[in-house]
Amino acid sequence: MELKTIEYNLSVCKVTDISAINLTSDFYFVGKTDEEISLVCKTEDTPQNTIEREDGWRGFRIQGVLDFSLIGILSKLSGILAEHKIGIFAVSTYNTDYILVKEENFERSLKVLITEGYTVI
């Protein structure tokens, strides 16, 4: 399986209003529930008025379009990283999954996954 690194720093935060989000950015994830509005975005695109904010994330995506019948892809990746004491923050789109790790664990996580047979581009 092939993984592609995301070349920019990311932030995870909570916002009070969707209007604070730069919807013209080329990379962001928004999750809204009855309790919160969460945002993952390039650090440079983080809104000024966040409720909570955590910078220092890096990420990679699983390349290609994942069929919904595929089982355990995210579980296997997260399990490998967990065995090496690397925590993750995962987000998914219709096509694929993205895994974020803290910046200080990014290079180590890629080395671990390469050792486990993944290709990183």
JODA-V798422 format. One record per pair of residues at least 4 apart in sequence whose ideal C-beta (glycine too) atoms are under 6 Angstrom apart, sorted by sequence separation. I is the first residue (numbers start at 0). J is the second residue. D is the distance in Angstrom with one decimal. If there is no record, write none. Layout:
BEGIN
I:J:D
I:J:D
END
This chain:
BEGIN
40:44:4.6
65:69:5.4
71:75:5.4
73:77:6.0
74:78:6.0
77:81:6.0
100:104:4.6
104:108:5.4
14:19:4.9
31:36:4.9
40:45:5.9
80:85:4.1
91:96:4.8
100:105:5.6
112:117:4.2
113:119:5.8
30:37:4.4
80:87:5.7
90:97:5.0
100:108:4.9
29:38:5.6
89:98:5.4
77:87:5.5
109:119:5.3
28:39:4.3
87:98:5.2
88:99:4.3
42:54:5.5
27:40:4.2
87:100:5.7
26:41:5.7
85:100:5.8
20:38:5.9
85:104:4.8
24:44:4.6
13:35:5.3
14:36:5.2
21:44:4.9
73:96:5.1
85:108:5.1
13:37:5.8
14:38:5.6
12:38:5.3
19:46:4.0
11:39:5.3
80:108:5.7
83:111:5.0
64:94:4.6
65:95:5.2
10:42:4.6
14:46:5.7
12:45:6.0
7:41:5.1
8:42:4.4
61:95:4.9
10:45:4.5
14:49:5.6
60:95:5.7
61:96:5.1
79:115:5.3
12:49:4.2
13:50:4.2
60:97:4.8
13:51:4.7
58:97:5.5
59:98:6.0
12:52:4.1
58:99:4.2
11:53:5.0
56:99:4.5
10:54:4.7
57:102:5.1
55:101:5.7
9:56:4.1
55:102:4.7
57:105:4.0
9:58:5.8
39:90:5.8
5:58:4.3
4:59:4.9
2:59:4.7
3:60:5.3
3:62:5.2
1:62:4.1
28:90:4.7
2:117:5.5
0:117:5.6
1:118:4.6
2:119:5.0
3:120:5.2
END
